């Protein structure tokens, strides 16, 4: 399902996630307005979880929490 989303939309989602003051619940509304899509909260969470698993973002936390 997340494979259907273009790279531009994924980049916009990641940009919005890193923007202070924007909640994850607001992201589908913002992206749908800008890109005229039918994105929902579940797809946004799927994209974020796939990216998390793909890049193993927990690795840095494991290293710093050992000490």
Order of alpha helices (4+ residues) and beta strands (2+ residues): alpha-alpha-alpha-alpha
